[in-house]
Amino acid sequence: MRSDEELEALKQEIAAVRLGFRQFHSPKNLAMALSVEASELVELFQWADQGGHTVIKDPKQKQEVEKEIADIFNYLVKFADMLDMDLETQALSKIEENSVKYPVSKVKGKAVKYKDL
């Protein structure tokens, strides 16, 4: 995990790029941009066989996947920063919440919603 200083430096770098586009970065637009970038990631796997493993085994395709993931990450950091949200704290909180909803002892090997356990 990155240190607080490294994460803050990354946020500052992303914010510096964002300055030229700030007028377009409303919560609505950032949410839509996240959706578009996630769709671009999905598109890379759209017709892949073997669960998409062939995509990530091909160096050129893997690089495209990495670029889309980076775009998603950057928009997510921008969005969280706009909301003055501590992304790491919220992510850890959600992991804890999910571990209560989906205890390993009940869900291991199953693909079900918590309400169906």
N, C-alpha and C positions, 0 to 999 in steps of 0.2 A: 504494500500500500504506500502511496506517496505521502510525503510529509505535508503538513499544513502549508509550509512555505512554498513547496513545489506546486501544490494545487492552486494556491493564490497566484503564483506567477503564471500558471497556465490560464487562469481566469482573466488575468490582466492582459495577456497576449490576445486572447479571444476578444476581449472587450476593445482592444485597440483596433482590431480589424473591423469590429462592429461599428465603430464611430462613423465611418463613411456611409453606413447603411441604417443608422439608428432610426431615421424617420420611417423606415419600413418595418421595424422590429417591434410590432405591437404583440401582445399576448396571442391574439388570434392568428397573426401572420406566422409567428414562431411555432405555434401548435400545428398550423397547416404545413409549414416547412418540414417539421419533424415527420409528419405523416407522409409527405412526398418522398423524403429521403428513405424512410422505412420501406415504402413501396418500391423504390429503386433497388434496395437490397433484396426484397422478395423477388423482383423481376429476374435477378441473376440466378435464382434457383427455380424459376417457374417451370421449366421443362427438364430439369435435371433428374437423372435416375439415381437409384440407390440412396435415397434420402438426402441427396445433395452432396454426398461425400466426394463425388467426382469433381464437383466445382472447386472445393477447397484443396483438392490434390493437384489441380492444374495451377502452376505458379502465376500465370497471367490472370486467370479468373480469381484466384485467391487475392491478388493485389487489388482487383476491382471490388471485391467484398470488403477488404480492409479500408478502402477509400470511402465506401458508403457508410461503414461503421464509424469512421472518423467524422464524416459529415453529421451523422446522427448524434454522436457524442458532442460535437461542437455546438450544434443547435440546442441540445439539452442543457449544456452548461450556460449558454446565453439565456435560455428560458428560466432556469433556476436562479441565475443571477438577477434577472429582471424582477423575479418574485421575492428577492432577498431570502432565498431558501438555502438552507444548509443541506446540499445534495447528499453528502456522505452520511449525515445523521439520519436523514429521511430514508435512505437506502438501507441502512442498518436496522432502522425501526421496522421497515417493511419485511426484511428478512426474519426478524423476530416474530412479527405478526403471522407470517406464513408458516413458521415452524410450529406455532400453536395450532393453526388451522389444519396443517398437514403434517402431523407427527410421523416420523419415519416408521415407527412401529405399526402404524395403520395404513400407510400409503405405499410402502415399498413394493415396487413392481406393479402398481395400479395407476391408471390414468383416470381419476375421478375427481369431481368437485368435493370440497370439504363437506357440503351438506348431504352428500351421498355416502359418507363413510359409515 
